[in-house]
Amino acid sequence: MAKIELIRKGAEAYLYKTYMLGIPVIIKHRISKEYRDKVLDYRIRYHRTILEAKIIGTLRLRGLPVPAVLLVDPAKAILVLEYIEGTMLKELISRDIELSKRIFMELGKYIGIMHSESIVHGDLTTSNVIVRQSDNKPFIIDFGLAHYSNDIEDQGVDIHLMLRSLESTHPKHVDVLFKEFLKGYTSVRGEEYTRKLLDKVKEIRMRGRYVEERRLKKI
């Protein structure tokens, strides 16, 4: 039997690395929540497992670099995914800013295509992009919060999350990397829609600041 290694404990799922037919894979197991009704908990994990597999499959058909789904067991809330050997984008930025600029332009194109398919990632950060070791291709991972939506608010949240991720981990590179990201995004979605989206991102960020200011006043 192949060794199974726990590599990440998330709020919604545990990730394990193992081998299937000699190929490295990731097993994603959505964990049960004890505070939820058992029937409701089962249904949520069942349907979210199916939705995640469906979204990844849709993006693969559109040619986006995402891990292949190798097995789906919704009854056990398990996905078996292709293992991508590489470096987290969050770590790469600190080592190679020029390569990171190219990757951010590519990533902008990929997210533009994703949004044109009415899919939002839901947790778009530099920790959820793996740069493949063999060819420096960025792979988008972890679609646990992904869903279908063509609402500009939902798509704006994706962009806001990526921008906030950059600000918190690589503040001195925010401007140049986000500029490259927007170049790629605009090449897919066009200037008019991108402008509208950025206006929505500004609105989302202003709401966040307002809530934070109110919270601090209460302390």
Secondary structure as UniProt FT lines:
FT   STRAND          5..9
FT   STRAND          13..20
FT   TURN            21..22
FT   STRAND          23..30
FT   TURN            34..35
FT   HELIX           38..61
FT   TURN            62..63
FT   STRAND          69..73
FT   HELIX           74..76
FT   STRAND          78..82
FT   STRAND          86..88
FT   HELIX           89..95
FT   HELIX           97..116
FT   TURN            117..118
FT   STRAND          119..120
FT   HELIX           126..128
FT   STRAND          129..132
FT   TURN            133..135
FT   STRAND          138..140
FT   TURN            144..145
FT   STRAND          147..148
FT   HELIX           152..169
FT   HELIX           171..173
FT   HELIX           174..189
FT   HELIX           191..218
//
